[in-house]
Amino acid sequence: MKTKDVNGFRHVKHDTQSYAEDEMRERSKAYYEWLDKRRSVREISDRSFPKEVLDNIIRAASTAPSGAHKQPWTFCVVTDSGIKSKIREAAEKEEYESYQSRMSERWLDDLKPIGTDWKKPFLETAPYLVVLFKRVFERDASGVKSNNYYVNESVGIAAGMFISAVHHAGLVTLTHTPSPMNFLSDILERPDNERAFLVLPVGYPEDEVYVPDFDRKLLSEVAVYY
């Protein structure tokens, strides 16, 4: 492996994988068509799957780029039924308040096609409940703080790669964001440099699941070429 020194740090030669144009077109089209089948699924079975699969999903997500390579994320994996119950109880309390008084009528109307409400049974039924925390700063053994950079952007990219990896493994997930989410830090006893970012239940779908018959925006609606 070829290496060189950059500012006193070892750099390794990047192993670039290139394809002929026809293969490039086919691979990019196949990847899009495969990913287009992904859906957010709320009816998640309690059927278990190997922990090694989830380990690999988290490893894949952790290959995400991050500001100054700080990797400012923590994936907390919950399997304990008692902790799941506490999370569900606290989340549903916040969700009930949101649906009853915090959300605008327009917001509630926008949610009607999806069919969601304040009840979140998937927080208990999914075999793995992954709570993604962003690390807003670091603290060394002596308690001295150091910065992380572009934290929201970095963690958001890692979350997207996590979702893609779940789909690649033949499993389902959804992004659950009860607001506020401070209760997650309390229940999981996380350190003061972490803030809850997303809840991602992971598992097999139930035997018969229906999802909204939505169309995605056309390329012309989401991309502008100059």
Helices and strands as residue ranges (DSSP letters): E 3-6, E 9-12, H 21-35, H 51-61, E 73-78, H 81-97, I 98-102, H 105-111, H 122-125, E 128-135, E 137-139, E 145-147, H 151-168, H 182-188, E 194-202, H 219-222
